[in-house]
């Protein structure tokens, strides 16, 4: 773990790796239903937190004719 001012912090790669591990656990045919549910519950909780914290706002762009485009 990376340290910042005495606080342990996970790197982006560590977070993505853990999410990948939970996803594999939720989808793996080697796991029984209870184990799959355990991993899926973790992923759903994370998804709910992200949906509440980061509402997606639609960005609208005005239509511009091709001959007015600047490159």
C-alpha positions as CSV (number, residue, x, y, z in Angstrom):
1,X,0.0,0.0,0.0
2,X,1.1,3.5,-0.7
3,X,1.5,5.8,2.2
4,X,0.4,9.5,2.2
5,X,1.1,11.6,5.3
6,X,1.0,8.5,7.6
7,X,-2.3,7.2,6.1
8,X,-2.4,3.9,4.3
9,X,-3.9,4.3,0.9
10,X,-4.7,1.8,-1.8
11,X,-3.4,2.4,-5.3
12,X,-5.8,2.5,-8.2
13,X,-4.3,-0.8,-9.4
14,X,-4.9,-2.4,-6.0
15,X,-8.5,-1.3,-6.0
16,X,-9.1,-2.5,-9.6
17,X,-7.4,-5.8,-8.7
18,X,-9.7,-6.4,-5.7
19,X,-12.8,-5.5,-7.7
20,X,-11.7,-8.0,-10.3
21,X,-11.2,-10.7,-7.7
22,X,-14.7,-10.1,-6.3
23,X,-16.1,-10.2,-9.9
24,X,-14.4,-13.5,-10.6
25,X,-15.7,-14.9,-7.3
26,X,-19.2,-13.8,-8.1
27,X,-19.1,-15.3,-11.6
28,X,-17.0,-18.5,-11.0
29,X,-18.7,-21.8,-11.5
30,X,-16.3,-23.3,-9.0
31,X,-18.1,-21.3,-6.2
32,X,-21.4,-22.4,-4.7
33,X,-24.4,-20.1,-4.6
34,X,-23.7,-18.7,-1.1
35,X,-20.1,-17.8,-2.1
36,X,-21.3,-16.2,-5.3
37,X,-23.9,-14.2,-3.4
38,X,-21.3,-13.0,-0.9
39,X,-19.1,-11.5,-3.7
40,X,-22.1,-10.1,-5.6
41,X,-23.4,-8.4,-2.4
42,X,-20.0,-6.7,-2.0
43,X,-20.1,-5.5,-5.7
44,X,-23.7,-4.3,-5.4
45,X,-22.8,-2.3,-2.2
46,X,-19.9,-0.6,-4.0
47,X,-22.1,0.1,-7.0
48,X,-24.8,1.7,-4.8
49,X,-22.2,3.9,-3.1
50,X,-20.8,5.0,-6.5
51,X,-24.3,5.7,-7.9
52,X,-25.2,7.8,-4.9
53,X,-21.9,9.6,-4.8
54,X,-21.3,10.2,-8.5
55,X,-24.6,10.9,-10.2
56,X,-24.0,10.9,-13.9
57,X,-25.0,14.2,-15.6
58,X,-25.7,14.1,-19.3
59,X,-23.5,16.4,-21.3
60,X,-25.1,17.8,-24.3
61,X,-23.2,19.2,-27.3
62,X,-24.7,21.5,-29.8
63,X,-24.7,20.4,-33.4
64,X,-22.1,22.0,-35.5
65,X,-22.0,21.7,-39.2
66,X,-18.8,20.0,-40.5
67,X,-17.7,23.1,-42.4
68,X,-17.6,25.1,-39.1
69,X,-15.5,22.5,-37.3
70,X,-12.0,23.6,-36.3
71,X,-9.2,21.1,-36.2
